[in-house]
Amino acid sequence: MIIKIIIALILLPVLIHYSIKFIKHKSLYPFMPFKYNFRRRRITFAKTLKLLDERNAKVIIETGTSRKGLKATKTDGAATIVFGKWAKQNNAQMHSVDISEHSVKGAQKEVNNQQLQDFVKLHLNDSLEFLKTFNKPIDFLYLDSYDYSRKDVKIQKKSQEHHLKEFKIIEDKLHRNSIVLIDDCGLPGGGKGKTVIAYMLERGWKILINAYQVLLVKEESLS
Ligand SMILES: C[S@@+](CC[C@H](N)C(=O)[O-])C[C@H]1O[C@@H](n2cnc3c(N)ncnc32)[C@H](O)[C@@H]1O
């Protein structure tokens, strides 16, 4: 009897530990293998994938690429690979731009590894310069470039201004059914999206999900 109690006392914390881990694990299964945990982005990634299907997206733009490939699903998000995979499955084209050679090299490695090269093009450039030259209608715009800071207010402002500038440059390439997702919004100071979201809300955009990421579509596309 005592041995059974001792075994139970040993096993209980292990069971609790793995149960908590399981509950906290936010996968995009079956779209992505179960082992990848997308944490706070799962809700918005899942809804975006659904919208991409429904709206038959063909052109995707991401600012700020997945520098760590699929290694950073919990931290950076790994959006280049997630939406790149969707692009491959749906014969769409994704363009991801990044100012850092290191980031582009890191992303390219995983793009090649996943055999997404024909569907994901990585551009080494400042996002503002790249967006100025992009001249096709955009179905899905993902803003996630200029790194934000939890503490440094100057960096916060610069990041927010940068994301607003990105949006303003590319705004006229967005259409009735375009989808916009902005990363790192649920942070002190309002996150990357604070300024651009305020701008969008005055121009007929509606927030579909307001979480760590903010997902927006045009109000007219909902009627
Ligand atoms: C958070 S990471 C992007 C993560 C990626 N979207 C993902 O889901 O894994 C931010 C990236 O933005 C890039 N970046 C910063 N400023 C930029 C700029 N002005 N133009 C383009 N990329 C920029 C950084 O080099 C970095 O690789």
The ligand as a Tripos MOL2 file, in Angstrom:
@<TRIPOS>MOLECULE
LIG
   27    29     1     0     0
SMALL
NO_CHARGES

@<TRIPOS>ATOM
      1 C1         10.1530   39.5600  -35.8330 C.3       1 LIG1
      2 S1         11.1540   39.3010  -37.2260 S.3       1 LIG1
      3 C2         10.0180   38.7090  -38.4130 C.3       1 LIG1
      4 C3          9.4630   37.3880  -38.0420 C.3       1 LIG1
      5 C4          8.6880   36.6890  -39.1420 C.3       1 LIG1
      6 N1          7.6370   37.5060  -39.6870 N.3       1 LIG1
      7 C5          8.1110   35.4000  -38.6390 C.2       1 LIG1
      8 O1          6.8760   35.2300  -38.6220 O.co2     1 LIG1
      9 O2          8.8830   34.5080  -38.2620 O.co2     1 LIG1
     10 C6         11.4310   40.9500  -37.7340 C.3       1 LIG1
     11 C7         12.3130   41.0500  -38.9650 C.3       1 LIG1
     12 O3         12.1410   42.3700  -39.5130 O.3       1 LIG1
     13 C8         13.3300   42.7450  -40.1130 C.3       1 LIG1
     14 N2         13.3350   44.1940  -40.3210 N.ar      1 LIG1
     15 C9         13.5860   45.1750  -39.4140 C.ar      1 LIG1
     16 N3         13.5040   46.3900  -40.0050 N.ar      1 LIG1
     17 C10        13.1750   46.1650  -41.3080 C.ar      1 LIG1
     18 C11        12.9610   47.0180  -42.4330 C.ar      1 LIG1
     19 N4         13.0610   48.3380  -42.3420 N.pl3     1 LIG1
     20 N5         12.6460   46.4410  -43.6160 N.ar      1 LIG1
     21 C12        12.5450   45.0880  -43.7260 C.ar      1 LIG1
     22 N6         12.7590   44.2490  -42.6930 N.ar      1 LIG1
     23 C13        13.0630   44.7690  -41.5060 C.ar      1 LIG1
     24 C14        14.4130   42.2110  -39.1750 C.3       1 LIG1
     25 O4         15.6320   42.0730  -39.8660 O.3       1 LIG1
     26 C15        13.8080   40.8890  -38.7150 C.3       1 LIG1
     27 O5         14.3180   39.8120  -39.4490 O.3       1 LIG1
@<TRIPOS>BOND
     1     1     2 1
     2     2     3 1
     3     2    10 1
     4     3     4 1
     5     4     5 1
     6     5     6 1
     7     5     7 1
     8     7     8 2
     9     7     9 1
    10    10    11 1
    11    11    12 1
    12    11    26 1
    13    12    13 1
    14    13    14 1
    15    13    24 1
    16    14    15 ar
    17    14    23 ar
    18    15    16 ar
    19    16    17 ar
    20    17    18 ar
    21    17    23 ar
    22    18    19 1
    23    18    20 ar
    24    20    21 ar
    25    21    22 ar
    26    22    23 ar
    27    24    25 1
    28    24    26 1
    29    26    27 1
@<TRIPOS>SUBSTRUCTURE
     1 LIG1         1 GROUP 0 **** ****
